[in-house]
Amino acid sequence: MISGARALVESLERLKVRVVFGVPGGAVLPLYDSLLESNIRHVLARHEQQAAHMADGYARAGGRLGVCIATSGPGAMNLVTGLATAYMDSSPILAITGQVARHLIGRDAFQEADTVGVVTPITKYAFQARAAREIPSIIKTAAEVATTRRPGPVLVDVPVDVQRELADESEFDDGPYLAGYDPNPPELDRESVRRAAAALAEAERPLILAGGGVVASGAHEELRALAEMLGAPVATTLMGKGAFPEDHPLALGMIGMHGRPSANVAVNECDVLLAVGTRFSDRSTGKLDEFAKQALKIHIDVDSSEINKNVRVDVGITADAKEALSALLKELSRLAKRGASEAWRARLGGLREVLSTRSSGELDPPSVIKLIESTLDPGRLIVTTGVGQNQMWAALYFTAKHPRTFITSGGLGTMGFGLPAAIGAKVARPDKIVVDIDGDGSFLMTAQALATSVSENIQVIAVVLKNDALGMVRQWQHLFYARRFIATDFERSHDFVKLAEAFGAEGVRVESLGELERALRRAAGNEVTTVIEVPISREERVFPMVFPGRSLREVMIDERQRLLF
């Protein structure tokens, strides 16, 4: 006989789960007791939202399933923000929650919440185990659903009496099964591939737009081969950073509201657009009526619901990005290719100069981020971010050369994501230097994750751009509300050096780029997490910027200069 809790732990072991992130509570005590008999590492978070972000960072950096655990009621509800974050960014997480005993469900018992009902809209699927014998099959199915086709979070809710229930192992059904779910990607439509190849072969001004689907499918090598075959420039979405090396001569950088002018103009002027693994979010496209309106549009995505959802396309291919790009390469190898014209390459080459990345020599955000990149070993660097101005500065100025080296909350825009995601990334990739580039407002939302990093010996570096304000909201009040600031300036400045020291981490405040460089070198060799406080002006603003509702061709270089391409 075996308990439901033991069956759950054994199921995780069979999936080769090596680490789980969580916070215990009354409704998961049997599960935690069984973990004592396992080699699975448990990382104790200080809040369940952080546990979910840690599992998310682990999944994105390592390219494998992240697992988090919470108790019933408030514990499960605290996971919600982390699950929604993972859902919007297609990150594979398995969340396991405790639940009150079966006879108490629906009776408003202590710490009872309808977890499955709450998370259903923000997960790929949510299960509730009603008997111990169901657990092996449910866990195996949940992992399969989370990691196949378009990845995403799956939740398994387990009542506490089911965890205690004993069952004969011979009764266990451990086969994955979910009616109507096929884990295999759709069969490739060869005719659509031929149409796409023919259009790309004839293009004079081709453009490839790479999204997070390229990273998720491991299609970066096929993407690079295709771009070089066509001589086609490559822009990325925020989630696609790292899908194509940003130091490559064909790289244009990120498109969108805070995208690079060269990438935004290329979308506006290309004659054929190949979009791979992207959902055309509003922050990427700007005004939809103006988005790539001159172009024949080809869209590859593993999720058929994304084809023609936000942008109408001429050729839609529902397929895994790696398989589709491989097929395109094969088809194009048989065709005579026009290749990108000299005029097109010259046009985009000139636009690259619009956004200067030269260091000012001062502690301004672009100089700080370029110094992080140049000081720390770029080949070993993973960057996570908070959300706000810090996120957009990092996206604009950090040169991502490899997939899974830039980790951020794209769709939901979750402040507080950066530090716990960095901890999860470091657990997945202990060989890497993991740096959280954060803002003071975002960092403070999950700062107690420092306790986890110190107590669990997970060494990361947090660079906090401190402007004593909620900077991005303040920027919008400045630009769109005539500087009528409300609730965005912190009345009392926070001391991040003392905060770090209170948790046992090292804290450093720097006043110059030279001090920052020395602090980064010391932090890289530290045995504990280092928080580096970098004071910046409250008046710093993120540019370039496309104002909300405007076309990508209307780029504000600063608050006074608008360039119309």
C-alpha positions in Angstrom: 0.0 0.0 0.0 1.2 3.5 -0.7 -0.2 6.9 0.3 -1.4 9.5 -2.2 1.3 11.9 -1.0 4.0 9.2 -1.6 2.5 8.4 -5.0 2.7 12.1 -5.9 6.4 12.4 -4.9 7.2 9.2 -6.8 5.4 10.5 -9.8 7.6 13.7 -9.7 10.7 11.5 -9.4 9.7 9.5 -12.5 9.5 12.8 -14.4 13.1 13.5 -13.2 12.0 16.5 -11.3 15.1 17.6 -9.3 13.8 20.7 -7.5 10.5 22.2 -6.3 9.8 25.7 -5.1 7.2 26.1 -2.4 5.7 27.2 0.9 4.2 24.5 3.2 0.9 24.7 5.0 -1.7 22.4 6.7 -3.2 21.1 3.5 0.1 19.9 2.1 1.7 18.5 5.2 1.4 14.8 4.0 3.1 15.8 0.8 5.9 17.6 2.6 6.4 14.6 4.9 6.8 12.4 1.9 9.4 14.8 0.4 11.6 14.0 3.4 12.1 10.5 1.8 13.0 11.9 -1.6 16.1 13.4 -3.2 14.1 16.2 -4.7 15.4 19.5 -3.5 12.9 21.8 -1.9 13.5 25.6 -2.1 11.6 27.4 0.6 10.1 30.6 -0.8 8.8 33.4 1.5 5.6 33.9 -0.4 3.8 31.6 -2.9 3.9 34.2 -5.7 7.7 34.1 -5.5 7.6 30.3 -5.6 5.7 30.5 -8.9 8.1 33.0 -10.3 11.0 30.9 -9.2 9.5 27.8 -11.0 8.9 30.1 -14.0 12.5 31.3 -14.1 13.7 27.8 -13.6 11.6 26.6 -16.6 12.7 29.5 -18.9 16.4 29.3 -18.1 16.6 25.5 -18.1 14.1 24.7 -20.9 12.3 22.2 -18.6 9.3 21.9 -16.3 9.3 24.1 -13.2 7.3 22.9 -10.2 5.9 24.9 -7.3 3.8 23.9 -4.3 1.3 25.8 -2.1 -1.2 25.0 0.5 -5.0 25.5 0.2 -6.9 28.8 0.3 -4.5 31.8 0.7 -1.5 29.8 -0.4 -3.1 28.7 -3.6 -4.5 32.2 -4.2 -1.0 33.7 -3.8 0.1 31.6 -6.7 -2.4 33.2 -9.0 -0.2 36.1 -10.2 2.7 33.8 -10.9 0.5 31.4 -12.9 -1.0 34.2 -14.9 2.5 35.5 -15.7 3.5 32.0 -16.9 0.3 31.6 -18.9 0.8 34.9 -20.8 4.4 34.0 -21.6 3.8 30.3 -22.4 6.1 29.0 -19.6 5.7 25.3 -18.5 4.9 25.1 -14.8 3.3 22.4 -12.7 1.6 23.9 -9.7 0.6 21.5 -6.9 -1.9 22.8 -4.3 -3.4 21.4 -1.2 -7.1 21.4 -0.7 -9.4 20.8 2.3 -10.6 17.2 2.9 -13.2 16.0 0.4 -16.1 16.0 2.8 -15.4 19.7 3.6 -15.3 20.9 0.0 -18.1 23.4 -0.6 -18.7 24.1 3.1 -16.5 27.2 3.5 -14.0 25.3 5.6 -10.9 26.9 7.0 -8.6 27.9 4.2 -10.9 26.6 1.6 -11.0 28.2 -1.9 -12.2 27.0 -5.2 -8.7 26.8 -6.6 -9.6 25.0 -9.8 -12.4 27.5 -10.5 -10.1 30.5 -9.9 -7.1 29.3 -12.0 -9.0 27.7 -15.0 -8.8 30.9 -17.1 -5.0 31.3 -16.5 -3.8 27.7 -16.9 -3.7 25.3 -19.8 -5.6 22.9 -17.5 -6.5 22.4 -13.9 -7.0 19.0 -12.2 -8.4 17.9 -8.9 -7.5 14.5 -7.6 -10.5 12.8 -6.0 -8.7 9.5 -5.1 -5.1 8.5 -4.4 -5.1 6.0 -7.2 -5.6 8.8 -9.7 -2.5 10.8 -8.7 0.2 9.1 -10.9 -1.9 9.5 -14.0 -2.9 13.1 -13.2 0.7 14.1 -12.5 2.0 12.5 -15.7 -0.8 14.0 -17.8 -0.3 17.5 -16.2 3.4 17.4 -17.0 2.7 16.4 -20.6 0.1 19.1 -21.1 2.4 21.8 -19.6 5.4 21.0 -21.8 3.9 20.0 -25.1 2.5 22.1 -28.1 2.2 25.7 -26.7 3.7 25.3 -23.2 2.0 26.7 -20.2 1.1 26.2 -16.5 -1.0 23.3 -15.3 -2.4 23.0 -11.7 -3.1 19.9 -9.7 -5.3 20.4 -6.6 -5.0 17.5 -4.1 -7.3 17.3 -1.0 -5.4 16.6 2.1 -7.3 13.3 2.8 -6.4 12.1 -0.7 -2.8 12.7 0.2 -3.3 10.5 3.3 -5.4 7.9 1.6 -3.7 4.5 1.1 -4.1 2.6 -2.2 -2.8 -0.6 -3.6 0.0 0.3 -6.1 -1.5 -2.2 -8.5 -4.6 0.0 -8.8 -2.6 3.0 -10.0 -3.1 4.0 -13.6 0.0 5.9 -14.5 -0.7 6.5 -18.2 -1.1 10.1 -19.4 -4.7 10.7 -20.5 -6.7 13.8 -21.2 -9.6 13.4 -23.5 -9.3 15.6 -26.6 -5.7 16.6 -26.0 -3.1 15.5 -28.5 0.5 16.3 -27.3 1.9 16.2 -30.8 2.1 19.4 -32.9 -0.3 19.6 -35.8 0.8 18.0 -39.1 2.6 20.5 -41.3 0.6 21.8 -44.2 3.2 21.4 -47.1 1.2 23.5 -49.5 1.3 26.5 -47.1 5.0 26.0 -46.7 5.4 26.1 -50.5 3.4 29.3 -50.7 5.5 30.9 -48.0 8.7 29.8 -49.6 7.7 31.2 -53.0 6.8 34.6 -51.4 10.1 34.8 -49.5 12.1 33.8 -52.6 10.6 36.7 -54.5 10.8 39.3 -51.7 13.0 42.4 -52.2 12.4 43.7 -48.7 11.9 40.6 -46.6 11.7 40.8 -42.8 11.6 38.0 -40.2 9.9 38.7 -36.8 10.9 36.2 -34.2 8.9 35.7 -31.0 9.1 33.5 -27.9 7.9 30.5 -29.8 11.3 30.3 -31.5 13.0 30.1 -28.1 10.4 27.6 -26.7 10.9 25.2 -29.7 14.6 25.5 -29.8 14.4 26.8 -33.4 17.1 29.4 -33.2 19.6 27.6 -35.4 17.0 27.1 -38.2 16.0 30.8 -37.8 19.6 31.9 -38.3 20.1 29.7 -41.3 17.0 31.0 -42.9 17.9 34.6 -42.3 21.3 34.1 -43.8 20.0 32.2 -46.8 17.7 35.1 -47.6 19.8 37.9 -46.4 16.7 38.9 -44.5 16.9 41.2 -41.4 15.5 39.8 -38.2 13.5 41.8 -35.6 12.3 40.2 -32.4 9.5 40.7 -29.9 10.2 41.3 -26.2 9.7 37.5 -25.6 11.8 36.7 -28.7 15.0 38.4 -27.4 17.8 35.9 -27.7 16.1 33.9 -30.5 18.5 35.6 -32.9 22.0 36.9 -31.8 21.6 40.6 -31.4 25.2 41.2 -32.5 24.6 39.6 -35.9 24.8 41.9 -38.9 21.1 41.0 -39.8 19.8 41.7 -36.3 17.5 44.8 -35.9 16.5 44.4 -32.2 13.1 44.6 -30.6 10.0 46.0 -32.2 7.1 47.7 -30.5 6.2 50.5 -28.1 9.8 50.8 -26.9 11.3 49.1 -29.9 14.3 50.2 -31.9 13.5 52.5 -34.8 15.2 50.2 -37.3 13.0 47.3 -36.3 9.8 49.3 -36.3 10.5 50.9 -39.6 11.4 47.6 -41.1 8.0 46.2 -40.2 6.4 49.3 -41.8 8.3 49.1 -45.1 8.9 45.3 -45.7 7.2 43.6 -48.6 7.1 40.1 -47.1 6.9 39.6 -43.3 7.6 36.1 -41.9 6.4 36.1 -38.2 7.4 33.0 -36.2 6.1 32.1 -32.8 4.6 35.4 -31.9 1.0 36.4 -31.0 1.1 40.0 -32.3 0.5 41.6 -28.9 -0.7 45.2 -28.9 2.7 46.4 -27.4 4.4 44.8 -30.4 2.2 46.0 -33.2 1.1 49.5 -32.3 -1.9 50.6 -34.4 -3.1 47.4 -36.0 -4.4 49.1 -39.2 -1.0 50.4 -39.9 1.0 47.2 -39.0 3.0 45.9 -41.9 0.3 47.1 -44.3 2.5 46.9 -47.4 3.6 43.3 -46.7 2.4 39.9 -47.6 2.2 38.3 -44.2 3.2 34.8 -43.2 2.5 33.6 -39.7 3.9 30.4 -38.1 2.6 29.4 -34.7 2.0 26.1 -32.9 -1.3 27.5 -31.5 -3.9 27.6 -34.3 -6.0 30.1 -32.3 -3.3 32.7 -32.8 -3.5 32.6 -36.6 -5.6 35.6 -37.7 -6.5 36.5 -34.1 -4.9 39.9 -34.0 -3.4 40.3 -37.5 -4.9 39.0 -40.6 -2.3 37.1 -42.6 -2.0 35.8 -46.2 -0.4 32.5 -45.2 -1.0 30.8 -41.9 1.0 27.8 -40.8 0.0 26.0 -37.6 3.1 24.1 -36.6 6.0 23.9 -34.3 8.5 26.6 -35.2 11.5 24.3 -35.5 9.7 21.9 -37.9 8.2 24.7 -40.0 11.5 26.6 -40.4 13.2 23.3 -41.3 10.6 22.7 -44.0 11.0 26.3 -45.3 14.7 25.9 -45.5 14.3 22.7 -47.5 11.8 24.3 -49.8 13.8 27.4 -50.4 16.9 25.5 -51.2 15.2 24.4 -54.4 14.1 27.9 -55.4 16.0 30.7 -57.1 16.0 33.5 -54.5 16.0 37.2 -55.2 17.5 38.0 -51.8 17.2 41.3 -49.9 18.0 44.2 -52.2 21.0 46.5 -51.6 18.7 49.4 -51.1 16.8 47.6 -48.3 20.0 46.7 -46.5 21.3 50.3 -46.8 18.0 51.7 -45.6 18.0 49.6 -42.4 21.7 50.1 -41.9 21.2 53.8 -41.7 18.3 53.5 -39.3 20.4 51.6 -36.8 22.3 54.8 -36.0 19.1 56.6 -34.9 19.4 55.0 -31.4 22.8 55.7 -30.0 24.2 53.3 -27.4 27.3 55.2 -26.7 28.1 55.6 -23.0 27.6 59.1 -21.5 30.1 58.3 -18.8 27.4 58.9 -16.2 25.2 56.6 -14.1 22.4 56.7 -16.6 20.4 53.5 -17.3 21.9 52.7 -20.8 25.4 53.1 -19.5 24.7 51.0 -16.5 23.3 48.1 -18.6 26.1 48.3 -21.1 28.6 48.2 -18.3 26.9 45.1 -16.7 27.3 43.4 -20.1 30.9 44.4 -20.7 32.1 43.7 -17.1 30.5 40.3 -16.6 31.3 37.4 -18.8 28.7 37.8 -21.6 28.9 34.1 -22.5 27.9 33.2 -18.9 25.3 35.9 -18.4 21.6 35.5 -17.8 19.5 38.7 -17.3 16.2 38.8 -15.6 14.2 42.0 -15.1 11.5 43.6 -13.1 8.8 45.5 -14.9 8.7 49.1 -15.7 11.4 51.4 -17.0 14.1 49.0 -15.9 12.6 46.3 -18.1 12.5 48.5 -21.2 16.0 49.8 -20.6 17.3 46.2 -20.3 15.4 45.1 -23.4 16.8 48.1 -25.4 20.4 48.0 -24.2 21.3 44.4 -23.2 22.6 42.4 -26.2 21.1 39.0 -26.0 23.2 36.6 -28.0 21.7 33.3 -27.0 18.3 31.9 -26.3 17.1 31.7 -22.7 19.5 34.5 -21.6 16.9 37.3 -21.3 14.0 36.4 -19.0 11.2 38.9 -18.3 7.5 39.1 -17.7 6.2 40.1 -21.2 2.5 39.6 -21.4 1.2 40.2 -17.9 4.0 42.7 -17.0 4.3 41.5 -13.5 6.3 43.8 -11.2 8.3 41.8 -8.7 9.1 39.1 -11.2 12.8 39.8 -11.6 14.4 38.6 -8.3 12.5 35.3 -7.8 12.9 34.5 -11.5 16.6 35.1 -11.1 16.7 32.7 -8.2 14.9 30.0 -10.2 17.2 30.7 -13.2 20.3 30.2 -11.1 19.0 26.9 -9.7 18.4 25.7 -13.3 21.8 27.1 -14.6 24.3 27.2 -11.7 27.1 27.6 -14.2 25.7 31.1 -15.2 26.0 34.5 -13.7 22.4 35.6 -13.1 21.7 39.3 -12.8 18.3 40.8 -12.0 18.1 44.3 -13.5 15.3 45.9 -11.5 13.7 49.1 -10.4 13.1 50.1 -6.8 9.3 49.9 -7.1 9.4 46.5 -8.7 12.2 45.1 -6.5 10.3 46.0 -3.3 7.3 43.9 -4.3 9.2 40.6 -3.8 12.3 41.7 -2.0 11.9 39.1 0.8 13.1 36.6 -1.8 16.5 37.7 -0.6 15.9 35.4 2.4 15.5 32.4 0.1 18.6 33.3 -1.9 20.8 33.5 1.2 19.4 30.6 3.2 19.4 28.3 0.2 22.9 29.5 -1.0 21.5 30.6 -4.4 23.8 33.4 -5.4 22.5 36.1 -7.8 23.2 39.8 -8.4 20.4 42.4 -8.2 21.1 45.8 -9.7 18.4 48.1 -8.5 18.0 51.3 -10.5 16.8 53.6 -7.7 14.8 56.7 -8.6 12.5 56.7 -5.5 9.5 56.5 -7.8 7.3 54.2 -9.8 9.2 55.3 -12.9 7.1 54.1 -15.8 3.8 55.2 -14.3 5.5 58.6 -13.6 6.7 58.7 -17.2 3.1 58.3 -18.4 1.9 61.0 -16.0 4.6 63.3 -17.3 3.8 62.6 -21.0 0.0 62.2 -21.0 -1.2 63.9 -17.8 0.7 67.2 -18.0 3.1 66.3 -15.2 0.2 65.9 -12.7 2.0 63.4 -10.6 0.1 61.4 -8.0 1.1 58.3 -6.0 4.2 57.7 -8.0 7.0 59.4 -5.9 8.2 57.7 -2.7 8.1 60.2 0.1 10.8 58.3 1.9 13.9 57.0 0.2 14.7 53.3 0.8 18.1 52.0 1.8 18.7 48.9 -0.2 22.2 48.4 1.4 20.6 47.9 4.8 17.7 45.9 3.3 20.2 43.5 1.8 22.2 43.2 5.0 19.1 42.5 7.0 18.6 39.3 5.0 22.3 38.3 5.2 23.1 39.4 1.6 25.7 42.0 0.7 24.6 45.5 -0.2 26.6 48.1 -2.1 25.7 51.7 -3.1 27.6 53.1 -6.1 28.0 56.7 -7.2 29.9 56.3 -10.5 30.5 53.8 -13.3 33.9 53.0 -11.9 32.4 52.0 -8.5 29.7 50.0 -10.3 32.3 48.1 -12.3 34.2 47.2 -9.1 31.0 46.2 -7.4 30.0 43.9 -10.3 33.4 42.2 -10.3 33.2 41.6 -6.5 29.6 40.4 -6.7 30.4 37.9 -9.4 32.9 36.2 -7.0 30.7 36.6 -3.9 29.4 33.5 -2.1 26.2 35.4 -1.2 23.7 37.4 -3.2 24.7 41.1 -3.8 22.3 44.0 -4.1 23.8 46.9 -5.9 21.9 50.2 -5.4 22.4 52.5 -8.4 20.8 56.0 -7.9 19.4 57.5 -11.1 17.4 60.6 -11.7 13.7 60.6 -11.3 13.5 62.5 -14.5 15.0 59.7 -16.6 12.6 58.5 -19.3 12.6 55.6 -21.7 12.9 56.5 -25.3 12.4 55.7 -28.2 8.7 55.3 -27.6 5.6 54.8 -29.8 2.7 56.4 -28.1 -0.3 54.2 -27.3 -2.6 53.8 -30.3 -0.1 55.1 -32.8 1.6 53.5 -35.7 5.1 52.0 -35.4 6.2 54.6 -37.9 5.6 57.4 -35.4 8.7 57.2 -33.2 9.3 59.6 -30.3 13.1 59.9 -29.9 12.5 62.1 -26.8 9.6 64.0 -25.5 10.0 66.7 -28.1 11.3 65.0 -31.2 8.9 62.8 -33.2 10.2 61.0 -36.3 7.7 60.0 -39.0 9.1 57.3 -41.2 
